[in-house]
């Protein structure tokens, strides 16, 4: 079995070895490096051939059919817009392997620490431009042949995400015991939010659009992890980006980015009233609250169930964002009261 040159005691998974053999990359000088994964079950490996460009192998947990793989389906849709995504270079269905363009290691999150304020703003505006393009072209390219048009952030999905937060963050991670009456009250408050979000007009959404799913290579931003794209509110991806658990964005900067998004969408500068922008901000904040609570659910799950503590460091920021919106709107006071019984950061 081939072994990793950088770590001789760690054997490569058999599907990776099989793929390299099939593609003629058995030269012992070919270097294969495991990459840090995300919260998914996929594993990633960078292949550095003796000759030629590096590339990345995504190892799925089971074999697949290339033509029905959501990542492939959505890639076909995004390529028609176009927005920058990694090129698919090959696949081995029986081994559960998808070969992709290597975009390097620099995420938007990682780059921000070295970026000047002007570069920071330019990158975020570019990321916002992509959201606007996905929404506009998503309407123009709508077709049943693309998976995202058949799934949405509906009542069932949004309810599941709130329940996921309560189960894995409040109860599993924080160890709270919630009685039946309190649990029913939380569900009632969340249901009101769910009904409003699910009733909004739907656009195409990336579904997980934040600074760790935007890669910077040779000055160009690329979008990754788009396989879960679906239909949802026009504030969804924007809230994911601008109330990102991994990055601090000041209130002043947030206002500037929201104004930029409205301008790109053609809302600002065309007779938009203060009421229009205020209503958009209210919808954005409600969506951001839902996204932040869902993120906390994911962090709690990764920590308590998967025994992966890496996400603990992102909880304080996410809680702070959630608390800000819970305090801002009187209609959310009851939900804040119920959650603050078990989460002191929301008090």
Buried (B, 14 or more C-beta within 10 A) or exposed (E): EBBBEEEEEEEBBEBBBBBBEEBEBEEEEBBBBBBEEBBBEBBBBBBBBEEEEEBBBBBBEEEBEEEEBBBBBBBEBBEEBEBBBBBBBBBBBEBBBBBBBBBBEEBBBBBBEEBEEEEBBEBBBBBBBBBBBBBBBBEEBEEEEBBBBEBBBBBEBBBEBBBBBBBBBBBBBBEBEBEEEBBEBBBEBBBEBBEBBBEBEBBBBBBBBBBBBBBBBEEEBBBBBBBBBBBBBBBBBBBBBBBBBBBEBEEEBBEBBBBBBBBBBEBBEEEBEEEBBEEBBBBBBBBBBBBBBBBBBBBBBBBBEEEBEEBEEBBEBBBEBBBBBBEEBEEBEBBBBBBBBBBEEBE
